[in-house]
Amino acid sequence: QLQLVESGGGLVQAGESLRLSCAASGRTSSLRGMGWFRQAPGKEREFVAGINWTGGIRYYTDSVEGRFTISRDNAKNTVYLQMNSLKLEDTAVYYCNAGQVSGGKYYAYNYWGQGTQVTVSS
């Protein structure tokens, strides 16, 4: 089995930055693409960013393009999400996912972390 553990969430003011980390353990040989999703209160979970195995292909949802950067360190089995210029609407629980990048799209497998809360205040 593959386990994913997120860290780095917290409370920040609008305009500030946070970096989330997601460490994978267990069956890490199965890792391919990885991604971040988020779920705000009363809303469905949505895709935020995805990255392929080499890190050469990255996808972002429109609302975070230019502000968030996804990266990975395969030697550490860790994926990161650098979040800059945070906005109130970025407040959500952020989840790490293991999936696949194919055909210009990120596909989420059913491997999820427990989530980390990001709260942006005014």
C-alpha positions as CSV (number, residue, x, y, z in Angstrom):
1,Q,0.0,0.0,0.0
2,L,1.0,3.6,-0.5
3,Q,0.6,6.1,2.3
4,L,0.6,9.9,1.8
5,V,1.1,12.4,4.7
6,E,0.7,16.1,4.2
7,S,2.2,18.9,6.3
8,G,2.7,22.6,6.2
9,G,-0.8,24.0,6.5
10,G,-1.7,26.8,8.7
11,L,-3.3,30.3,9.2
12,V,-1.9,33.1,7.1
13,Q,-3.0,36.5,6.0
14,A,-4.0,37.3,2.5
15,G,-1.0,38.0,0.3
16,E,1.3,35.7,2.3
17,S,2.8,32.4,1.3
18,L,2.8,28.8,2.5
19,R,4.5,25.6,1.3
20,L,2.8,22.3,1.7
21,S,4.7,19.0,1.6
22,C,3.4,15.5,1.0
23,A,5.6,12.6,1.9
24,A,4.9,9.1,0.4
25,S,5.8,5.9,2.1
26,G,5.1,2.2,1.6
27,R,4.9,1.0,-2.0
28,T,6.6,4.1,-3.4
29,S,7.8,2.1,-6.4
30,S,4.3,2.6,-7.7
31,L,4.5,6.4,-7.7
32,R,4.0,8.1,-11.0
33,G,2.1,11.4,-11.2
34,M,1.2,13.3,-8.0
35,G,-1.2,16.1,-7.4
36,W,-2.9,18.4,-5.0
37,F,-6.6,18.8,-4.5
38,R,-8.6,21.0,-2.1
39,Q,-12.0,21.1,-0.5
40,A,-13.6,24.2,0.9
41,P,-16.5,24.0,3.3
42,G,-19.7,23.2,1.4
43,K,-17.9,22.6,-1.8
44,E,-16.7,19.6,-3.8
45,R,-13.1,18.5,-3.8
46,E,-11.3,20.2,-6.7
47,F,-8.1,19.7,-8.6
48,V,-5.4,22.3,-7.8
49,A,-2.1,21.0,-9.4
50,G,-0.5,17.9,-10.8
51,I,2.9,16.9,-11.9
52,N,4.3,13.9,-13.8
53,W,7.1,11.6,-12.6
54,T,10.0,13.7,-14.0
55,G,8.6,17.0,-13.0
56,G,8.7,18.2,-16.6
57,I,4.9,18.4,-17.0
58,R,2.8,20.4,-14.6
59,Y,-0.9,21.3,-14.6
60,Y,-2.8,23.9,-12.6
61,T,-6.3,25.0,-12.2
62,D,-6.9,28.4,-13.6
63,S,-7.5,30.1,-10.3
64,V,-4.0,29.3,-9.0
65,E,-2.0,29.6,-12.2
66,G,0.9,32.0,-11.6
67,R,0.6,31.9,-7.8
68,F,1.1,28.2,-7.0
69,T,4.0,26.0,-8.0
70,I,4.0,22.2,-7.7
71,S,7.4,20.4,-7.5
72,R,8.7,17.0,-6.4
73,D,11.8,15.4,-5.0
74,N,11.8,11.7,-6.1
75,A,14.8,10.9,-3.9
76,K,12.6,11.9,-0.9
77,N,9.3,10.6,-2.3
78,T,7.9,14.1,-1.6
79,V,5.8,16.5,-3.5
80,Y,5.5,20.2,-2.7
81,L,3.0,23.0,-3.3
82,Q,4.4,26.5,-3.0
83,M,1.5,28.9,-2.6
84,N,2.2,32.6,-3.0
85,S,-0.1,35.6,-2.9
86,L,-2.7,33.6,-1.0
87,K,-6.3,34.8,-1.3
88,L,-9.3,34.3,1.0
89,E,-10.8,31.9,-1.5
90,D,-7.8,29.6,-1.2
91,T,-9.0,28.6,2.3
92,A,-9.6,24.8,2.2
93,V,-8.4,21.5,3.3
94,Y,-5.6,20.5,0.9
95,Y,-5.1,16.8,0.0
96,C,-2.2,15.1,-1.6
97,N,-2.9,12.5,-4.3
98,A,-1.0,9.8,-6.2
99,G,-2.1,9.5,-9.8
100,Q,-1.0,9.7,-13.4
101,V,-0.4,12.3,-16.0
102,S,-1.5,11.2,-19.4
103,G,-2.9,12.7,-22.6
104,G,-2.7,16.3,-21.2
105,K,-4.6,15.6,-18.1
106,Y,-4.0,14.5,-14.5
107,Y,-5.8,11.3,-13.4
108,A,-6.3,10.8,-9.7
109,Y,-5.8,7.3,-8.3
110,N,-7.5,6.4,-5.0
111,Y,-4.5,7.3,-2.9
112,W,-5.1,10.3,-0.6
113,G,-3.5,11.9,2.3
114,Q,-5.4,12.9,5.4
115,G,-5.4,16.6,4.4
116,T,-4.0,19.7,5.9
117,Q,-6.0,22.9,6.6
118,V,-5.0,26.1,5.0
119,T,-6.8,29.2,6.3
120,V,-6.3,32.6,4.7
121,S,-7.6,35.6,6.7
122,S,-8.0,39.2,5.7
